[in-house]
Amino acid sequence: MSRYSLVYITTANKKEALKIARAVLAKKLAAGSNIIDRVSSLYWWKGKVQSAKEALLIFKTTKKAVPRLIRTVKAIHSYECPCIIELPIGQGDPDFLRWLADI
């Protein structure tokens, strides 16, 4: 089992992504984050296909921190049912993984 994870989150906009990233980093629940603004999203919601421009937020973290990270995000996020998905990191640069483990 991997000790490290990426957490993939969509947000309403870059401002919300920055707010969430700052809160998660302030609690040391992730070593770092990336924000990709203006992602085109299509999805089913309440029986209809919807479309939106969103921001994508990706955290680099430890598997151990993921449950608290998810709770922190859900407390701040504007969506009724936010997309928060953990993706295990199978392998990576050992120097990077040591940095990630230091949170």
Buried (B, 14 or more C-beta within 10 A) or exposed (E): EBEBBBBBBBBBBBEBBBBBBEBBBEEEBBBBBEBEBEEEEEEEEEEEEEEEEBBBBBBBBBBBBBEBBBEBBEEBBEBEEBBBEBEEBEEEEEEBBEEBEEB
